[in-house]
Amino acid sequence: MPILRKTRVLAATLCLAACQHMPERPASLPPQPPAAHDNLNAVVWMQRSDEYAATTRSLYRAAARQLDAALASGEEALAGNERSPGDRRTLPAAIIMDIDETVLDNSPYQARLVADGGEFDNDSWNAWVTEKKARVIPGALEFTQAAAARGITIFYISNREAALSAETLENLRAAGLPVKTDENVFLGLGTQVPGCEQVGSEKLCRRQLVSQKYRVVMQFGDQLGDFVEIRSNTPEARAALSGQYSSWWGERWWMLPNPSYGGWESALLGENRRASPEARRRIKQDALQQYK
């Protein structure tokens, strides 16, 4: 066989052998779905559903219809251990309101966390507060203006840090909510109340502070702790505590819907609040009740 032909045959043989041992090209992977985020449905519902806005408007309109009766009744919307002693019927009237998800909508902050796959932390939250972009919850503006027109002072008791007072008050005013200028009506976390020992983020001391000079006729919030001191944060204890004041709901106490976050979640998680998202999701799944 001529040398040239041998060379061609050898090259063809080597090429065939190499082709037989080449790894198969992997099939292109399908696009991956976005990572699951437990807060997605809640945030989208609060932002985009007509049902959420209808719910908050309905609640605030119902409360507005009861303002005159609340003023005339002489009754109070504070638990007995939170009221200052003495005849309180002659005191000026006040309403205590939480801020976040009660009068101001922070769902854009929650939406950022969902989009980024993140979770709440103080630094990102405080940065959001300083942006002063939160808008008013539907119905809150009309209700607070109706209360202010009747001479009722609105106190905003919030677990925003007291150091963020200027930014918070500016946001409240920009939203059109009534803010008295002759009194400190923003009582944030860190507010010192002489004679009352602050426990965690409980609002007991700050409610007692308002009670020293005012008769509280209504309270508004989106968490049970916005209304009364929670000494045992378990689902069972919370249910029992809420039940003690069952006749107050819808008259003296008004609860705004918030499926996004809150004490109900930490009550379910117990000691596992800092567990991984997967572990926390399993705990929530185990808490589901299926009727048989």
C-alpha positions, 0 to 999 in steps of 0.5 A, a space after each residue: 500500500 502506498 505511504 500516502 494511502 496508509 496515512 489517509 487510512 490511519 487518519 480516518 481510523 483515528 478520527 473514527 475512534 475519537 468520535 466514538 469516545 467524545 462525550 455526548 453534548 448535554 441537552 439544554 436545561 429548561 429554565 428554572 422557576 423562581 425560588 419559592 417565597 412564602 410571602 409572595 401570595 400575601 404581598 401580591 394580595 395586599 398590593 393588587 387585589 380589590 378585596 384587600 382595599 375593600 376590607 380596610 375601607 369597610 373596617 374604617 367606615 364601620 369605625 367612623 360610624 361609631 365615633 360619636 357613640 364611643 365619645 358619649 359612652 364614657 367607656 375605654 379601649 384599654 385593658 384594666 391594667 393599662 389605665 391610669 387610676 381615677 375618674 377618667 370620664 372627663 379626660 380628653 379623648 384619644 385613639 391609639 393606632 399602630 402605623 405599619 399595615 394599619 395606617 401606612 402601607 409598606 408592601 413595597 418593602 415586602 415586595 423588594 424582599 420577595 423579588 430579591 429572595 430576602 428576609 426582613 432585617 433592621 438595616 433594610 427596614 430602617 433604610 425603607 423608613 427613611 425613604 418616607 414613601 409609604 402610602 396611606 392604607 385605604 380608608 385610614 385617611 378618611 377615618 382619622 380626619 373624621 376623628 380629628 374633626 371631633 377633637 380626638 387626638 391620634 397617637 401613633 404607637 409603633 415599633 419603628 425605632 423612636 430615633 426615626 421619629 422625624 422621618 416617620 412624622 414626615 411620612 404621616 403628614 405627607 400621607 395626609 394623616 393628622 399629626 398634632 404639633 403641640 404634643 409627641 404623638 409618635 411613640 416609637 420603640 425606645 420611648 422611655 416611660 418613667 415607672 414602667 419597665 419596657 419588655 422587648 417590643 411590648 407596647 404596654 408602657 406606651 399605652 400607659 403613657 397615653 392613659 395618663 392624660 387621655 381616655 382612649 376610646 378606640 385602638 387600631 392595629 394589625 397584630 394582637 400586641 397592638 391592643 393588649 400585653 402578650 405574656 405568652 406568645 403561643 397560638 393557644 395563649 393568644 387565642 385565649 387572650 383575644 377571646 377575653 376581649 371578644 366583645 370589644 372587637 369591632 367596637 373598641 378594637 379594630 384589627 386590620 388584615 395582615 397575612 404578610 408578617 406578625 406575632 402569629 408567625 413567631 407564635 407558630 415557630 416558637 424557638 425556631 424563628 431563626 431556623 432555615 426557610 425550609 425548616 420554618 416552612 415545614 413547621 407551618 405545613 405541620 400547623 395546617 388543619 385539614 378537616 376529615 
